[in-house]
Amino acid sequence: MKTITASITFQYSLRAKIELLIMYVFFFFACFMCLAGICEGVIPYEILAMLAMVMTLSFLLYVQIQNRRFCERMSRVKVVSID
């Protein structure tokens, strides 16, 4: 039995990097605002729970979309030769 290993690297476009950076900044800013609201007792817990759920779901959806794009790119990769 022969084991085949491959190393594939992708260079992400500037647009993809900016999208990911914006998503991370938005996500951590929302988390910080939630923590600040809890510490101050200003925001009701129900609103915080809904905000945290929406933020988490949107982040997971973004990750899933990126994963699907990666899989689509991988499906177009063809093996030319195996040593």
N, C-alpha and C positions, 0 to 999 in steps of 0.2 A: 504494500500500500504506500502510495506516494503522497506526501503532504505538500500542498502548494500554498505559499504565502505571497501576498502582494501588498504593496504600499501605494495608496492612491491619495494624492493631495489635490485639493481644489483651491483656487484663488477666488475668494468671494469678492464680488463687485463692491464698489464704494457705497452704492445704494443699500445693499444688504447689510453692510457694516453699520451704516447710519440708522437703518430701521431697528437693528438689534440694540444699538446704543440708546435710542429713544425709548424703546420698550423697557429696557433695564432701568433707565432714569425715571420713567413714569411709574414703574412698579415699586421701586424703592422710595420714591417720594410719597406715593400713596400709603405705603407701610409706615413711613415716618409720621405722616399726618394722623394716621390711625392711632399710633402710639402716643402722640402728643395729645390727641383728643381724649384718650383713656386716662392719661396722667392728670389732665386738667378737669376731667369729668364734664366736659362741654358737650360731647357728642353722645347721643344715646347708643346703648350697646346693640340694639336691633339694626340701626343704620350702619354701625361699624361691621357687623356680621355680614350684612348684604354687600357692603363695599368690598370687604375682604373676599367674599365669594365671587363677585363679579371680576375683581382684579385677578384672582387666581385662575378662574376659567378663561379669561382673555389671554393670560400668559400661556396657559397650557394649549389653547387653540393656536396661538402664534407658533409655539414650538412644534405642534403637530403639522402645521402648514409647511414649516421649514423642513421637517423630516420628510414629508411627502415630496417636496421639491428635490431633496437630496436623493431619495429613492428613484425618482424619475430620471435624474442625471445618471445614477448608477446603472439603470436598466439600458441606457444607451452606450455604456462602455462595452467594447468588444475585446475579447482576448485574441491577440494576434498570434502569439506563439508561446509555448511553454517549454522551458529548458529542462 
